[in-house]
Amino acid sequence: MLRITVSTEDSFDEKTSEFVSAQSFTLELEHSLASMSKWESNFEKPFLGKTDKTPEEILWYIQAMVLSPEVPPEVIYHLTQADVDKINSYIDAKMTATTFNDRAQQRPSREIITAEIIYYWMIQFNIPFECQYWHISRLLTLIKVCTLKQQKPKKMSRAQLAQRNRALNAERKSALGTRG
């Protein structure tokens, strides 16, 4: 979760003919499947798609990320460029220590990933729905781990097997101090 404090400016409310003092709001933001689902239901296009988002779409997504109760929607318009940069860094963060050894470079899937596809994967792998509030990168990593663990291990080629055996034999010889 990302916390940002946003301050509004002094302004004049024309409806009440009064000056409004500046206020400060703490926004708690979460880049999650739930936020992504709200955005997709509003704009009816995939959030993780390759098309660029308009400034309006970006601000709408930031509003969808807000978890803080009772924050007026207009507070989003008071974000500074530094705040937006922090939010973008948070969205791009990996949020996990898990790494993958992609020995066999697979071609990326052409499937369009939407919130419903991710919910489907969660159901397939019995991932609890509370995980929809996790950072989306962390959730997608868990789904990838589930996918990899479910697959049968790939057999090594003869060359890979011979290389591994040579390395093991060399390691054993040096550990035991023998020549063979």
MIFI-346456 format. One record per atom (N, C-alpha, C): residue in one letter; x, y negated, z. Coordinates in steps of 0.1 Angstrom, whole numbers, padded with zeros to 4 digits, always signed. Each point is the difference from the previous one (the first is absolute). Example, Ala and Ser with C-alpha at 12.3 -4.5 7.8 and 13.67 -1.06 7.14 Angstrom:
BEGIN
a+0132+0057+0078 a-0009-0012+0000 a+0009-0012+0000 s-0004-0011-0007 s+0009-0011+0000 s-0008-0011+0008 
% end
This chain:
BEGIN
m+0008+0012+0000 m-0008-0012+0000 m+0009-0012+0000 l-0004-0010-0007 l+0007-0013-0001 l-0008-0011+0007 r+0007-0008+0008 r-0007-0011+0007 r+0006-0013-0005 i-0009-0009-0004 i+0005-0013-0005 i-0009-0011+0006 t+0006-0010+0005 t-0007-0012+0005 t-0002-0010-0010 v-0012-0004-0002 v-0004-0010-0011 v-0006-0012+0007 s+0005-0012-0003 s-0006-0012+0005 s-0008-0008-0010 t-0011-0005+0003 t-0008-0008-0009 t+0004-0014+0002 e-0004-0009-0009 e+0003-0014+0001 e-0012-0008+0005 d+0003-0012+0006 d-0011-0009+0003 d-0008-0003-0012 s-0013+0000+0001 s-0008-0003-0012 s-0013-0008+0004 f-0007-0004-0010 f-0013-0007+0002 f-0011+0008-0005 d-0010+0003+0009 d-0011+0008-0004 d-0011-0010-0005 e-0003+0000-0013 e-0009-0009-0006 e-0015+0003+0004 k-0003+0012+0004 k-0014+0004+0004 k-0003-0007+0013 t+0010+0001+0009 t-0003-0005+0014 t+0006-0014+0002 s+0007-0005-0010 s+0007-0013+0001 s+0009-0001+0012 e+0008+0011+0003 e+0009+0001+0011 e+0013+0005-0004 f+0011-0004+0007 f+0013+0005-0002 f+0001+0014+0007 v+0007+0009-0007 v+0002+0014+0005 v+0014+0001+0003 s+0004+0004+0013 s+0013+0001+0004 s+0007+0013-0006 a+0013+0000-0001 a+0007+0011-0005 a-0001+0012+0010 q-0001+0012-0006 q-0001+0012+0009 q+0011+0009-0005 s+0003+0010+0009 s+0009+0010-0003 s-0006+0014+0001 f+0002+0008-0009 f-0006+0014+0000 f+0011+0010-0002 t-0001+0011+0007 t+0009+0011-0001 t-0007+0011-0009 l+0006+0002-0012 l-0006+0010-0009 l+0007+0013+0002 e-0007+0011+0003 e+0005+0013+0000 e-0004+0007-0013 l+0010+0003-0008 l-0002+0005-0014 l+0005+0015-0001 e-0008+0008-0008 e+0004+0014-0002 e-0002+0003-0015 h+0011+0004-0007 h-0001+0004-0014 h-0003+0015+0001 s-0013+0003-0001 s-0005+0014+0001 s-0009+0004-0011 l-0004+0012+0001 l-0010+0006-0010 l-0013-0007+0002 a-0004-0003+0012 a-0013-0007+0003 a+0000-0014-0007 s+0011-0007+0002 s+0001-0014-0007 s+0000+0002-0015 m+0007+0009-0005 m+0001+0003-0014 m-0014+0003-0006 s-0008+0008+0008 s-0013+0004-0004 s-0010-0012-0001 k+0002-0009+0010 k-0009-0012+0000 k+0003-0008-0013 w+0013-0002-0003 w+0004-0007-0011 w-0005+0006-0013 e+0002+0013-0002 e-0005+0007-0012 e-0015-0001-0001 s-0007+0001+0011 s-0015-0001-0001 s-0004-0014-0005 n+0008-0010+0003 n-0004-0014-0004 n+0004-0003-0014 f+0012+0004-0004 f+0006-0003-0013 f-0002+0011-0011 e-0004+0012+0005 e-0003+0011-0009 e+0011+0004-0010 k+0012+0000+0006 k+0012+0004-0008 k+0010+0006+0010 p+0009+0008-0005 p+0009+0007+0010 p+0010-0011+0006 f+0002+0001+0013 f+0009-0009+0007 f+0015+0003-0004 l+0002+0013-0001 l+0014+0005-0003 l+0003+0000-0015 g-0008-0006-0008 g+0002+0000-0014 g+0012-0009-0004 k+0003+0001-0012 k+0012-0007-0005 k-0003-0015-0004 t-0013-0003-0001 t-0003-0014-0004 t+0003-0010+0012 d+0004-0012-0004 d+0003-0010+0010 d-0013-0005+0006 k+0001-0005+0012 k-0012-0005+0007 k+0000-0015+0000 t-0012-0006-0001 t-0001-0014+0000 t+0002-0005+0014 p+0003-0013+0002 p+0001-0006+0013 p-0013+0002+0008 e-0011-0001-0006 e-0013+0003+0007 e-0001+0014+0005 e+0004+0010-0008 e+0000+0014+0004 e+0010+0002+0011 i+0011-0006+0000 i+0010+0002+0010 i-0005-0006+0014 l-0006-0012-0001 l-0005-0006+0013 l-0012+0009+0005 w-0008+0005-0009 w-0011+0009+0004 w+0005+0012+0007 y+0011+0006-0006 y+0006+0012+0007 y+0005-0003+0014 i+0007-0012+0001 i+0005-0004+0013 i-0011-0001+0010 q-0012-0006-0005 q-0011-0001+0009 q-0005+0014+0004 a+0000+0010-0010 a-0004+0014+0003 a+0009+0007+0010 m+0013-0005+0000 m+0009+0006+0010 m-0002-0005+0014 v-0007-0011+0002 v-0001-0006+0013 v-0008+0009+0010 l+0006+0004+0011 l-0007+0008+0010 l-0005-0009+0012 s+0006-0012+0001 s-0004-0009+0011 s-0014-0004+0000 p-0007+0001+0011 p-0014-0004+0000 p-0002-0015+0000 e-0010-0005-0005 e-0004-0014+0000 e+0010-0009-0005 v+0005+0003-0012 v+0010-0009-0007 v-0008-0005-0012 p-0002-0013+0000 p-0007-0006-0012 p+0007+0003-0013 p-0007+0003-0010 p+0006+0004-0013 p+0009-0011-0006 e-0003-0013+0003 e+0008-0011-0006 e+0014-0001+0006 v+0003+0008+0011 v+0013+0000+0006 v+0010+0005-0010 i-0004+0009-0009 i+0009+0006-0010 i+0006-0011-0009 y-0008-0010-0002 y+0005-0011-0009 y+0011-0009+0007 h+0002+0003+0012 h+0010-0008+0008 h+0013+0008+0001 l+0001+0011-0007 l+0013+0008+0001 l+0011-0008-0008 t+0012+0000+0006 t+0011-0006-0007 t+0007+0010-0009 q+0009-0005-0008 q+0007+0009-0009 q+0008+0010+0008 a+0005-0004+0011 a+0008+0009+0009 a-0009+0011+0005 d-0012-0003+0004 d-0010+0010+0004 d-0003+0010-0011 v-0002-0005-0012 v-0003+0009-0011 v+0012+0009-0003 d+0012-0005+0001 d+0012+0008-0002 d+0001+0011+0011 k-0004-0003+0012 k+0000+0010+0011 k-0010+0011-0003 i-0012-0004-0005 i-0010+0009-0003 i+0004+0009-0012 n+0006-0006-0010 n+0005+0008-0011 n+0011+0010+0004 s+0009-0004+0009 s+0011+0009+0005 s-0007+0011+0008 y-0010-0003+0008 y-0007+0010+0007 y-0007+0010-0009 i-0006-0005-0011 i-0007+0009-0009 i+0010+0009-0007 d+0011-0005-0003 d+0011+0008-0008 d+0008+0009+0009 a-0002-0001+0013 a+0008+0008+0010 a-0003+0015-0001 k+0010+0008+0002 k-0001+0014-0001 k-0008+0006+0012 m+0003-0005+0012 m-0007+0004+0012 m+0001+0014+0004 t+0011+0007-0004 t+0002+0014+0004 t+0015+0003-0001 a+0004+0010+0007 a+0014+0004+0000 a+0001+0012-0010 t-0011+0005-0006 t+0001+0011-0009 t+0006-0004-0013 t+0009+0008-0005 t+0006-0002-0013 t-0003+0013-0008 f+0001-0001-0013 f-0002+0011-0009 f+0012+0002-0009 n+0004+0013-0002 n+0011+0004-0009 n-0007+0004-0013 d+0000-0009-0009 d-0006+0002-0013 d+0010+0006-0009 r+0004+0013+0002 r+0009+0006-0009 r-0005+0002-0014 a-0012+0005-0001 a-0006+0001-0013 a-0009-0013-0003 q+0006-0009-0007 q-0007-0013-0002 q-0013+0003-0008 q-0011-0001+0006 q-0013+0002-0006 q-0005-0013-0006 r-0007+0002-0011 r-0006-0012-0006 r-0011-0004+0009 p-0002-0013+0001 p-0011-0005+0008 p-0013+0003-0006 s-0010+0003+0009 s-0013+0003-0004 s-0007-0012-0007 r-0008+0003-0010 r-0008-0011-0007 r-0013-0002+0007 e-0003+0007+0010 e-0013-0001+0007 e-0001-0014+0007 i-0011-0006-0002 i-0003-0013+0006 i-0003+0003+0015 i+0007-0006+0009 i-0002+0003+0014 i-0009-0011+0006 t-0011+0004+0005 t-0010-0009+0006 t-0002+0004+0015 a-0007-0007+0007 a-0002+0003+0014 a-0008+0014+0001 e-0009+0002-0009 e-0007+0013+0000 e+0009+0012-0002 i+0010-0002-0009 i+0009+0011-0002 i+0008+0003+0013 i+0004-0011+0006 i+0008+0002+0013 i-0009+0007+0010 y-0012-0004+0001 y-0010+0006+0010 y-0001+0015-0004 y-0001+0003-0013 y-0001+0014-0004 y+0012+0008+0005 w+0012-0006-0002 w+0013+0007+0005 w-0001+0002+0015 m-0005-0010+0007 m-0001+0001+0015 m-0009+0012+0003 i-0011+0002-0007 i-0009+0011+0003 i+0006+0013-0004 q+0007+0000-0011 q+0007+0013-0005 q+0010+0005+0011 f+0007-0010+0006 f+0011+0004+0009 f-0005-0001+0015 n-0013-0001+0002 n-0005-0002+0014 n+0007-0010+0008 i+0003-0012-0007 i+0006-0011+0007 i-0012-0008+0007 p+0001-0002+0013 p-0012-0007+0006 p-0002-0014-0005 f-0013-0004+0000 f-0003-0013-0006 f+0005-0012+0008 e+0005+0002+0012 e+0006-0011+0007 e+0013-0005-0007 c+0006+0009-0008 c+0012-0004-0008 c-0003-0010-0011 q-0013-0002-0003 q-0003-0011-0010 q+0005-0014+0005 y+0002-0001+0013 y+0005-0013+0006 y+0015-0001+0001 w+0007+0011-0004 w+0015-0001+0000 w+0004-0009-0012 h+0013-0004+0001 h+0006-0007-0012 h-0001+0010-0012 i-0004-0005-0011 i-0003+0008-0012 i+0012+0008-0004 s+0012-0006+0001 s+0013+0007-0004 s+0002+0012+0009 r-0003-0001+0013 r+0001+0011+0009 r-0010+0011-0003 l-0012-0004-0003 l-0010+0010-0004 l+0003+0008-0013 l+0005-0008-0010 l+0004+0007-0012 l+0012+0009+0002 t+0009-0004+0009 t+0011+0009+0003 t-0005+0013+0006 l-0009-0001+0010 l-0006+0012+0006 l-0006+0009-0011 i-0008-0006-0009 i-0006+0008-0011 i+0010+0007-0008 k+0011-0007-0003 k+0011+0006-0009 k+0007+0011+0008 v+0002-0002+0013 v+0005+0011+0008 v-0009+0012+0000 c-0013-0002+0002 c-0010+0011-0001 c+0001+0007-0013 t+0001-0007-0011 t+0000+0005-0013 t+0013+0009-0002 l+0011-0005+0004 l+0013+0007-0001 l+0000+0013+0008 k-0005-0001+0013 k+0000+0011+0009 k-0009+0011-0005 q-0010-0003-0008 q-0010+0009-0004 q+0005+0008-0013 q+0009-0006-0007 q+0005+0006-0012 q+0010+0012+0004 k+0001+0009-0009 k+0010+0011+0002 k+0013-0006-0003 p+0011+0005+0007 p+0013-0005-0003 p+0005+0004-0014 k+0007-0009-0007 k+0005+0003-0013 k+0012+0009+0001 k+0001+0009-0009 k+0011+0009-0001 k+0012-0007-0005 m+0012+0003+0005 m+0013-0006-0005 m+0004+0007-0013 s+0006-0008-0008 s+0005+0006-0012 s+0013+0009+0004 r+0004+0008-0010 r+0012+0008+0003 r+0012-0009+0003 a+0002-0011-0007 a+0011-0009+0002 a-0001-0006+0014 q-0012-0005+0004 q-0002-0006+0013 q+0003+0010+0011 l-0004+0012-0002 l+0002+0011+0010 l+0015+0003+0002 a+0007+0001-0012 a+0014+0003+0001 a+0007-0012+0006 q-0003-0012-0003 q+0006-0012+0006 q-0002+0000+0015 r-0012+0003+0005 r-0003+0001+0014 r+0008+0011+0007 n+0001+0011-0006 n+0008+0011+0006 n+0014-0003+0000 r+0006-0006-0010 r+0014-0004+0000 r+0003-0010+0012 a-0010-0009+0002 a+0002-0010+0011 a-0001+0007+0013 l-0009+0009+0002 l-0001+0007+0013 l+0012+0009+0002 n+0005+0006-0010 n+0012+0009+0002 n+0012-0009+0004 a+0002-0011-0007 a+0011-0009+0003 a-0001-0005+0015 e-0012-0003+0004 e-0003-0005+0013 e+0004+0011+0011 r-0004+0012-0003 r+0002+0011+0009 r+0015+0003+0001 k+0007+0000-0012 k+0014+0003+0000 k+0008-0011+0009 s-0004-0012-0002 s+0007-0010+0008 s-0003+0001+0015 a-0012+0003+0003 a-0004+0002+0014 a+0007+0011+0007 l+0001+0011-0007 l+0007+0012+0005 l+0015+0001-0002 g+0005-0009-0008 g+0014-0001-0003 g+0005+0012-0008 t-0008+0005-0009 t+0004+0012-0008 t+0001-0004-0015 r+0006+0009-0008 r+0001-0003-0014 r-0010+0008-0008 g-0009+0007+0006 g-0010+0008-0008 g-0005+0012+0006 
% end
